[in-house]
Amino acid sequence: MAETTFKVPTMAEMAAAGETPEVLFWVGCAGSFDDRYKKVTVAFVKILNKVGIKFAVLGTEEGCTGDPARRAGNEFLFQMQAMANIQVLDMYQVKKIVTACPHCFNTLKHEYPELGGTYEVLHHSTYLQQLINEGRVGIKGGGTFKGRRITFHDSCYLGRANNIYEAPREVLEALDAELVEMKRSRVKGLCCGAGGAQMFKEPEPGKKDVNIERIEEALGTGADTIAVACPFCMVMMTDGVKNKEKEDSVKVLDLAELIAQAEGL
């Protein structure tokens, strides 16, 4: 089957045509450059197109939110990156932003207002939940995931930082699959390790990798699919599955990918 091609409009193109999008899709660094997470970007765009959402991206005008810089202690770099983005967002009079990255979501929603950049910001799990509740995304009963076992890994910046626990689970429940919880979930969920920079360094001597410990919990549920909603969690959980040599039987997929597959997109 030939791959479906489509054009993603940019804010500059829409502005030139005198149009205003319903939402700005903030793609983020991972969604733009990481080969694995690009697939999540494509899946989410396919959903937006099918539903008929009028959206746009910034394209080359989108810069890093500055989250990594601030977490690393470089406040000057964070403010430079944030102010550059705020100028672009305000130039296009952006009001509503949707992003698939919890780190981008947290920074845009809670930290940009410190510098004058105030917008309505939604994580794609919440946005997908809204589309399902409104009937704009209608998962066919008995579809792709009927009879499958799915477990959800809570992203720290989605859960503990923003108290978003139910939206991603409601999205998964719409798939007509069996949602099984890990021993540590929701407020007691175990970090994948990336938030503590473990994906950039070797583990401490004598200690098990955090993502290996987490993947063992996920595999212990008997799930054949591990759902995530964060590019960093995607990397850590995928590496954990490979470490356990389970990549042929257990898949790590983002919420957008699961919905897109269920919709046959």
Secondary structure, 3 states (H helix, E strand, C coil): CCCCCCCCCEHHHHHHCCCCCCEEEECHHHHHHCHHHHHHHHHHHHHHHHHCCCEEECHHHCCCCCHHHHHCCCHHHHHHHHHHHHHHHHHCCCCEEEECCHHHHHHHHHHHHHHCCCCEEEEHHHHHHHHHHCCCCCCCCCCCCCCCEEEECCCCCCCCCCCCCHHHHHHHHCCCCEECCCCCCHHHCCCCCHHHCHHHCCCCCCCCCHHHHHHHHHHCCCCCEEEECCHHHHHHHHHHHHHCCCCCCCEEEEHHHHHHHHCCC
